Amino acid sequence: MTEPDRDVVVVGAGAAGLTAATRLRAAGLSVLVLEARDRVGGRLWTQDVDGATLELGGQWVSSDQTALIETLDELGLETYERYREGESVYVGPDGTSTRYTGEMFPVPPATEAAIDALVERLEALVAQVDPDRPWEHPDADALDRVSFEAWLAEQTPDQEARDNVALFIAGAMLTKPPHAFSALQALLMAASAGSFSNLVDPDFILDRRVVGGLQSVPLRLAERLGDDVRLGQPVREIAWSDVGALVRTPDLAVRARHVVLAVPPVLYSRISYSPPLPRRQHQLHQHLSMGLVIKVHAVYETPFWRDLGLSGTAFGPYEVCHEAYDNTLHGDPRGTLVGFVSDRNADDLFALDADERRERILTSMSHYYGPQTLEPSVYYESDWGSEEWTRGAYAASFDLGGLHRYGPDLRTPVGPIRFACSDLAGLGYQHVDGAIRMGALVADQIVQTEKHRTERTR
Ligand code: FDA
């Protein structure tokens, strides 16, 4: 079926694509959003699982994420604070569980000093990094040649200090082992949140949630766009020239002057381009890959850890579940814990059968909260690596050397095709805030291009 021509076709109904479409429509342009899945939201997905409402993908909002906060305000969405009263728990290298308050883990004094020195060094570098152009840092080339693991080893011989600092960027953010990405990539991750301290402070970065779930953002945006969002429409082909494109799914074809490719970069190659994308993009896209994390949801009749004086915040760089939090749903008398199992730990656990995996994960979480953790009434693992239209979590990052070599062309348009996704963002990189920023950026660029075009044809 051939659709009437549009000014812009947006591929992907995640936060980036729907933000772009909303802005373009507001500027008077006609849009059509084509979404492969039978739902909108991409990596934002609120589901009822065995009677519990769970946010399977992104959920937290922090105060620096101003693009997201503006969108929440515009859409009339309310937020609530993560529960954080009480003590946190740290499980160290010998498996000892220690309760603590404040930001510093309860590590030996020498390790604490080594962590302080590492953080100071990182903060100084992060302050020099523009998250939109990390490759312009004077030492960018050198910083992109060395893995984060090797860079940390150059800074301190204290293994526990290195493991703790590595955890925040590797397991907890890029969800790749620290040998798999560069020090420059690590600096970008921290700079995208304003500072390393912001990134590692759960009270900052994991501050609030949205009443009704963060998927309410794409759901409400899509509702306003109405019939201009089509579900179950995987884009397979884009035939393009300098003046426009013909975009095809198995069911429909539509011509447009502009295309916004609002899908994770690892999926660009699922589409056939005619003519093919330029060499530079073919190469660049191969150097980006998704991290891998299992987001574990465990619901209990009551938030029992609160009665033990625990906030629910827990870290263990040597644990299978390296971090966990109170994730109780707004207004729910039950208690929910969320835990994360990252990169190589996730590989190992996915090699087990489901029962064994659940037992291993809950046992690890019980090291934080005690034996009651082993008996949740609802248990669920978000497995984004198995999702055909995502293929990992949380997002994509460059391999060693890729950011400095290819970063400058990450967002360079190809003919009428522009790229928008959280994985290409500076501020808000790998977060919904970044997706919204990228959607808004490409929309503004298209609006400007259209303005010049109409002026020329007048
Ligand atoms: P996204 O991947 O969401 O959207 C792309 C869309 O394109 C998808 O709907 C996909 O189906 C579609 N698509 C792909 N190929 C297509 C094709 N060929 N044709 C048509 N459609 C196609 N962020 C945050 O701010 N706070 C948080 O707490 C978290 N936590 C978190 C946990 C987990 C488990 C995950 C997986 C992710 C997060 N994130 C997060 C990250 C956040 O969810 C993510 O950065 C954004 O939702 C990404 O939005 P985008 O629109 O850029 O891509």
Boltz pocket constraint, residues with backbone or C-beta under 6 A from the ligand:
constraints:
  - pocket:
      binder: B
      contacts: [[A, 11], [A, 12], [A, 13], [A, 14], [A, 15], [A, 16], [A, 17], [A, 34], [A, 35], [A, 36], [A, 37], [A, 39], [A, 40], [A, 41], [A, 42], [A, 43], [A, 44], [A, 56], [A, 57], [A, 58], [A, 59], [A, 60], [A, 61], [A, 233], [A, 234], [A, 235], [A, 236], [A, 262], [A, 263], [A, 264], [A, 267], [A, 270], [A, 271], [A, 293], [A, 295], [A, 382], [A, 384], [A, 389], [A, 390], [A, 392], [A, 393], [A, 394], [A, 395], [A, 420], [A, 421], [A, 422], [A, 423], [A, 430], [A, 431], [A, 432], [A, 433], [A, 435]]
      max_distance: 6.0
